[in-house]
């Protein structure tokens, strides 16, 4: 016991530690970590094993697994449309989308799964996956899908679409006027048809759709488009004129389209008519009359006297019955744009020929690089309709912009239509940005600069009243290029000449061809400030003649138009024995009696004549200046409306450029 009652001490005390030694023994040291050099060697041996001696692997029982080879894909036929996305391409190729994206990335193209591909990229990409590519347009793809599901019992007879063709002034429009009992030819500029018109005619309870195509040589493309949408071609040949160049051209178009031809020998009422000579000329060109043992129907008619028009319609229906024309009215509507324009009150308007299916109000459709929703439809007489079946021409409202004449239209889903149109518009923007500008010039100066060798390129801006005229001018003018000067169309659109057009012409130093339209007041003032040359025309061949003369150095204008002023019609008054008087407010310049005047409606020239009477209150006036009101009477024209613009001008004689230069030098 310890003194004091504490716990007893142990019997044996631990030995005292020797100086410099620990009391407790240390644990054995763990296995030393291999050095860096050793770890490196072991790792290298694992990555690059030493080749073993023969037989060692077998003895150790190690299996060698061969590397799997990539499986070769079998050829796969696919159809590619414009604007196809990566996802759609992968689905048609039956591969994963990430594989397609990886292939694009390997080629330096960064794309998302919903990105649209151009045709060339999609084709090369599909060929990399052993795909056999067939490229078609979106409209053709929809038609093929509809045809696969088409059944014979769904097809119903449809009205024949007849295209009237022939040479200039052979009576095509007059023949249609006789059939429709209307007068269309009186409103044509220069007495010739320059647009495509579509009309419906009822014959014994059956419909016949007529398409009137221009006959002038500049409208080759428009006539070709007319033959493309037609079932029967009525070839009009004047009995007193015979077969002409455009007659032969119309025969070629009809044969290329593979449609039957019905010949209407017109003007047989004239004393100099020789119908037999016309038949001989046509038989020499492969059109043998039926009475001579051939298979071509020929009818002698007179458009003025309405002779044998009923017989011509009977022959058309007979030929149509032999062709057994049918269509499915329940399919999605498809067709062709015959003409398009901009209406100030209604916006873009397209004349559409429905070829299959039924077009309803509210349908979403794609039309070239434009899509829209049918807001309203009007027939050839201007009456509103709710639906249009096969072989029906209608005017369609609700487009986003003006489509190209000749474009195919197809009813489809709105999302798909917007996707395709965005892709097409992007391509059009790229093409327009690639155009370069030339040097500013006027036609009066063109032959002088040609003589000096300065002009290499002549940029032109085209503005016209309808899309068909825009298309024809865009095709015709570049063909006039020579070795000395090249004509280039930098912009072509429908509508009146606006300030934007003048600014474009000023920036690119171009000439503006205004066909059937006029610049508004602000655009005309801007053109005068910017020294932009605006050339107004209303007949197509006058444009080509003026350009040709300028390019050959023969342009010597004797008459030059001098603008006087503009007036807005605010009211109209009907006076017995005098006609319609336009109560007008002179906006700028002056109005003069006996001066030339144009009547502009929505920027389009509808009449050109002379100021017959001019009055201020009850007194006659020789001229009325800006800021005053007056009453204007226009000779031989009473169809003035509130909102029309009167453009007053005079034609003054102008010296030729060479004489003016000589006067300045002396």
MOTAQUI-V954281 format. One record per residue. N is the residue number from 1. SS is DSSP state (alpha for helix, beta for strand, coil for the rest). D_LAST is the distance of its C-alpha to the last C-alpha in Angstrom with 1 decimal. Layout:
n=<N	N>
ss=<SS	SS>
d_last=<D_LAST	D_LAST>
This chain:
n=<1	2	3	4	5	6	7	8	9	10	11	12	13	14	15	16	17	18	19	20	21	22	23	24	25	26	27	28	29	30	31	32	33	34	35	36	37	38	39	40	41	42	43	44	45	46	47	48	49	50	51	52	53	54	55	56	57	58	59	60	61	62	63	64	65	66	67	68	69	70	71	72	73	74	75	76	77	78	79	80	81	82	83	84	85	86	87	88	89	90	91	92	93	94	95	96	97	98	99	100	101	102	103	104	105	106	107	108	109	110	111	112	113	114	115	116	117	118	119	120	121	122	123	124	125	126	127	128	129	130	131	132	133	134	135	136	137	138	139	140	141	142	143	144	145	146	147	148	149	150	151	152	153	154	155	156	157	158	159	160	161	162	163	164	165	166	167	168	169	170	171	172	173	174	175	176	177	178	179	180	181	182	183	184	185	186	187	188	189	190	191	192	193	194	195	196	197	198	199	200	201	202	203	204	205	206	207	208	209	210	211	212	213	214	215	216	217	218	219	220	221	222	223	224	225	226	227	228	229	230	231	232	233	234	235	236	237	238	239	240	241	242	243	244	245	246	247	248	249	250	251	252	253	254	255	256	257	258	259	260	261	262	263	264	265	266	267	268	269	270	271	272	273	274	275	276	277	278	279	280	281	282	283	284	285	286	287	288	289	290	291	292	293	294	295	296	297	298	299	300	301	302	303	304	305	306	307	308	309	310	311	312	313	314	315	316	317	318	319	320	321	322	323	324	325	326	327	328	329	330	331	332	333	334	335	336	337	338	339	340	341	342	343	344	345	346	347	348	349	350	351	352	353	354	355	356	357	358	359	360	361	362	363	364	365	366	367	368	369	370	371	372	373	374	375	376	377	378	379	380	381	382	383	384	385	386	387	388	389	390	391	392	393	394	395	396	397	398	399	400	401	402	403	404	405	406	407	408	409	410	411	412	413	414	415	416	417	418	419	420	421	422	423	424	425	426	427	428	429	430	431	432	433	434	435	436	437	438	439	440	441	442	443	444	445	446	447	448	449	450	451	452	453	454	455	456	457	458	459	460	461	462	463	464	465	466	467	468	469	470	471	472	473	474	475	476	477	478	479	480	481	482	483	484	485	486	487	488	489	490	491	492	493	494	495	496	497	498	499	500	501	502	503	504	505	506	507	508	509	510	511	512	513	514	515	516	517	518	519	520	521	522	523	524	525	526	527	528	529	530	531	532	533	534	535	536	537	538	539	540	541	542	543	544	545	546	547	548	549	550	551	552	553	554	555	556	557	558	559	560	561	562	563	564	565	566	567	568	569	570	571	572	573	574	575	576	577	578	579	580	581	582	583	584	585	586	587	588	589	590	591	592	593	594	595	596	597	598	599	600	601	602	603	604	605	606	607	608	609	610	611	612	613	614	615	616	617	618	619	620	621	622	623	624	625	626	627	628	629	630	631	632	633	634	635	636	637	638	639	640	641	642	643	644	645	646	647	648	649	650	651	652	653	654	655	656	657	658	659	660	661	662	663	664	665	666>
ss=<coil	coil	coil	coil	coil	coil	coil	coil	coil	coil	coil	coil	coil	coil	coil	coil	coil	coil	coil	coil	coil	coil	coil	coil	coil	coil	coil	coil	coil	coil	coil	coil	coil	coil	coil	alpha	alpha	alpha	alpha	alpha	alpha	alpha	alpha	alpha	alpha	alpha	alpha	coil	coil	coil	coil	coil	coil	coil	coil	alpha	alpha	alpha	alpha	alpha	coil	coil	coil	coil	coil	coil	coil	coil	coil	coil	coil	coil	coil	coil	coil	beta	beta	beta	beta	beta	coil	coil	coil	beta	beta	alpha	alpha	alpha	alpha	alpha	alpha	alpha	alpha	coil	coil	coil	alpha	alpha	alpha	alpha	alpha	alpha	alpha	alpha	alpha	alpha	coil	coil	coil	coil	coil	coil	coil	coil	coil	beta	beta	coil	alpha	alpha	alpha	alpha	alpha	alpha	alpha	alpha	alpha	alpha	coil	coil	beta	beta	beta	beta	beta	coil	coil	alpha	alpha	alpha	alpha	alpha	alpha	alpha	alpha	alpha	alpha	alpha	coil	coil	coil	alpha	alpha	alpha	coil	beta	beta	coil	coil	beta	beta	beta	beta	beta	beta	beta	coil	coil	coil	coil	coil	alpha	alpha	alpha	alpha	alpha	alpha	alpha	alpha	alpha	coil	coil	coil	coil	alpha	alpha	alpha	coil	alpha	alpha	alpha	coil	coil	coil	coil	coil	beta	beta	beta	beta	beta	beta	beta	coil	coil	beta	beta	beta	beta	beta	beta	beta	coil	coil	coil	coil	alpha	alpha	alpha	alpha	alpha	alpha	alpha	alpha	alpha	alpha	alpha	alpha	coil	coil	coil	beta	beta	beta	beta	beta	beta	beta	coil	coil	coil	coil	coil	coil	alpha	alpha	alpha	alpha	alpha	alpha	alpha	alpha	alpha	alpha	alpha	alpha	alpha	coil	coil	beta	beta	beta	beta	beta	beta	beta	coil	coil	coil	coil	coil	coil	coil	coil	alpha	alpha	alpha	alpha	alpha	alpha	alpha	alpha	alpha	alpha	coil	coil	coil	coil	beta	alpha	alpha	alpha	coil	coil	coil	beta	beta	beta	beta	beta	coil	beta	coil	coil	coil	coil	beta	coil	alpha	alpha	alpha	alpha	alpha	alpha	alpha	alpha	alpha	alpha	alpha	alpha	alpha	alpha	alpha	coil	coil	beta	beta	coil	coil	coil	coil	beta	coil	beta	beta	beta	beta	beta	beta	beta	beta	beta	beta	coil	coil	coil	beta	beta	beta	beta	beta	beta	beta	beta	beta	beta	coil	beta	beta	beta	coil	coil	coil	beta	beta	beta	beta	coil	coil	beta	beta	beta	beta	beta	beta	beta	beta	beta	coil	coil	coil	coil	coil	beta	beta	coil	beta	beta	coil	coil	coil	beta	beta	beta	beta	beta	beta	beta	beta	coil	coil	coil	coil	coil	coil	coil	coil	beta	beta	beta	beta	coil	coil	alpha	alpha	alpha	alpha	alpha	alpha	alpha	alpha	alpha	alpha	alpha	alpha	alpha	alpha	alpha	alpha	alpha	alpha	alpha	alpha	coil	coil	coil	coil	coil	coil	coil	coil	coil	alpha	alpha	alpha	alpha	alpha	alpha	alpha	alpha	alpha	alpha	coil	coil	coil	coil	beta	beta	beta	beta	beta	beta	beta	beta	coil	coil	alpha	alpha	alpha	alpha	alpha	alpha	alpha	alpha	alpha	alpha	alpha	alpha	alpha	alpha	coil	coil	coil	coil	coil	beta	beta	beta	beta	beta	beta	beta	beta	beta	coil	coil	coil	coil	alpha	alpha	alpha	alpha	alpha	alpha	alpha	alpha	alpha	alpha	coil	coil	beta	beta	beta	beta	beta	coil	beta	coil	coil	coil	alpha	alpha	alpha	alpha	alpha	alpha	alpha	alpha	alpha	alpha	coil	coil	coil	beta	beta	beta	beta	coil	coil	alpha	alpha	alpha	alpha	alpha	alpha	alpha	alpha	alpha	alpha	alpha	alpha	coil	coil	coil	coil	coil	coil	coil	beta	beta	beta	beta	beta	beta	beta	beta	beta	beta	beta	beta	beta	beta	beta	beta	beta	coil	coil	coil	beta	beta	beta	beta	beta	beta	beta	beta	beta	beta	beta	beta	beta	beta	coil	coil	coil	beta	beta	beta	beta	beta	beta	coil	coil	beta	beta	beta	beta	beta	beta	beta	beta	beta	beta	beta	beta	beta	coil	coil	beta	beta	coil	coil	beta	beta	beta	coil	coil	coil	beta	beta	beta	beta	beta	beta	coil	coil	coil	coil	coil	coil	coil	coil	coil	coil	beta	beta	beta	beta	beta	beta	beta	beta	beta	coil	coil	coil	alpha	alpha	alpha	alpha	alpha	alpha	alpha	alpha	alpha	coil>
d_last=<153.8	151.6	153.0	151.7	151.7	148.4	147.7	149.6	147.9	147.2	149.8	147.5	144.6	141.5	141.6	139.7	136.5	136.6	134.3	130.8	131.3	130.1	132.6	131.2	130.2	126.6	125.4	124.6	120.9	118.6	117.2	114.5	110.9	109.4	107.1	103.3	103.7	106.3	104.3	101.3	103.4	104.9	101.5	100.1	103.1	102.5	98.8	99.4	103.0	104.7	105.2	108.8	111.1	111.5	114.1	113.9	111.6	113.9	116.9	115.5	114.5	110.8	108.5	105.0	102.6	99.7	96.1	95.0	92.1	89.2	89.8	87.2	85.5	85.6	82.3	81.3	78.8	76.7	73.7	70.8	68.3	65.1	65.8	69.5	71.1	73.3	76.4	75.8	75.1	78.4	80.3	79.1	79.8	83.2	82.8	82.9	79.7	80.3	80.4	76.9	75.6	77.2	75.5	72.1	72.9	73.7	70.3	68.6	67.9	69.3	70.0	72.4	74.7	72.5	69.2	67.1	66.4	63.6	64.7	64.3	66.3	69.0	69.3	69.8	72.2	74.2	74.4	75.8	78.8	79.2	77.5	76.0	72.9	71.6	68.3	67.6	65.7	67.4	67.3	68.9	71.6	72.5	72.6	74.9	77.2	77.4	78.1	81.0	82.7	81.9	84.9	85.0	86.8	83.9	81.3	80.7	78.8	75.2	72.7	70.4	66.7	64.8	61.2	59.3	56.9	54.9	51.6	48.9	49.9	53.4	55.0	56.0	55.4	56.6	59.8	60.3	59.6	62.3	64.7	63.9	63.4	60.2	56.6	54.5	51.9	50.5	49.2	47.4	43.6	42.4	46.0	46.7	49.0	47.2	50.1	53.8	56.2	60.0	62.5	66.2	68.1	71.9	73.7	77.5	77.8	75.8	72.4	69.4	66.3	63.0	59.9	56.8	54.2	50.6	50.1	46.5	46.0	44.4	47.7	49.8	51.0	51.9	53.9	55.6	56.6	58.0	60.1	61.4	63.0	64.3	67.7	66.7	63.5	62.9	60.5	58.8	57.9	56.6	59.0	56.2	53.8	56.1	55.7	52.1	50.6	51.2	54.7	55.6	54.1	56.3	59.3	58.6	58.4	61.6	63.5	62.3	63.6	66.9	67.1	68.3	65.9	66.6	64.4	63.4	62.2	60.2	59.1	62.3	62.2	59.3	60.2	58.2	59.9	61.6	63.6	65.5	62.4	61.3	64.8	64.5	61.2	62.6	65.7	63.7	62.2	65.6	66.2	69.2	70.3	73.9	74.9	74.0	76.2	73.6	73.4	70.1	70.4	68.1	68.1	66.3	64.9	62.6	60.9	60.1	63.7	65.3	67.2	69.3	67.9	71.5	72.3	69.3	70.5	74.0	72.8	70.8	74.0	76.1	73.9	73.9	77.8	78.0	76.0	78.3	75.6	77.2	76.4	78.2	77.4	79.2	77.1	74.3	71.2	68.6	65.6	61.9	58.8	57.1	54.3	53.4	51.2	51.0	52.4	51.7	55.2	57.1	55.2	55.0	56.4	57.4	58.6	61.5	63.8	67.2	68.7	72.0	74.1	73.6	71.0	72.3	70.9	71.1	70.8	68.8	66.7	64.2	61.1	59.0	57.8	58.8	62.2	63.4	66.3	66.5	66.1	65.9	65.6	64.4	65.0	62.6	63.4	62.6	66.3	67.6	70.0	72.2	72.4	70.8	72.9	71.9	69.3	67.9	64.2	63.7	61.1	62.1	61.3	62.0	59.8	58.5	55.0	53.4	54.9	53.3	53.8	56.4	58.2	62.0	63.8	67.4	69.8	71.3	72.6	70.3	70.9	70.2	67.1	65.7	66.5	64.7	61.6	61.3	61.4	58.8	56.4	56.7	55.7	52.7	51.6	52.0	49.8	47.1	47.1	46.7	43.3	40.3	36.9	33.6	30.0	28.1	25.6	24.6	24.7	21.0	20.3	23.3	22.0	19.1	21.7	24.1	21.7	21.6	25.4	25.6	27.4	31.1	32.6	31.6	34.1	34.9	37.1	39.0	40.5	42.5	45.2	48.0	48.9	48.9	45.2	44.5	46.6	45.0	41.4	42.6	44.0	41.4	38.1	39.2	40.1	36.4	35.7	34.5	34.6	31.1	31.5	34.7	35.1	37.6	39.3	40.0	41.6	42.8	45.0	46.1	45.1	42.3	39.3	40.6	39.4	41.1	39.0	35.8	37.0	37.9	34.6	32.9	35.3	35.0	31.3	32.1	31.1	33.7	34.8	36.7	38.9	40.8	40.4	38.1	37.5	39.5	37.9	38.2	36.8	33.8	33.1	33.6	31.3	28.5	29.3	29.6	26.5	28.9	27.9	30.8	30.9	33.7	35.5	38.8	39.3	39.8	38.1	34.8	34.5	35.1	32.6	29.8	30.6	30.9	27.5	25.8	27.8	27.0	23.2	23.5	23.0	20.5	21.9	21.7	23.9	23.9	26.8	26.5	29.8	31.3	34.7	38.1	41.5	45.0	47.7	50.8	53.0	53.2	54.8	56.2	56.0	57.9	55.9	52.6	52.7	52.1	50.1	48.7	49.4	46.4	45.2	41.5	40.8	37.1	34.2	35.1	36.8	35.6	37.5	36.3	34.2	34.7	37.3	38.9	42.5	43.0	46.6	47.1	43.5	43.8	42.0	44.9	43.1	39.6	39.5	38.6	39.8	42.2	43.6	43.0	45.6	46.4	50.2	51.1	47.9	44.9	41.7	38.1	37.2	39.2	37.9	39.1	42.7	44.0	46.2	45.8	47.1	44.9	45.8	44.1	44.1	46.7	47.5	50.5	51.3	49.7	51.7	52.0	49.7	47.0	43.4	41.0	37.4	35.2	31.6	29.2	27.1	23.5	21.0	18.2	15.2	15.6	14.4	12.5	10.6	10.0	8.7	6.3	5.2	5.5	3.8	0.0>
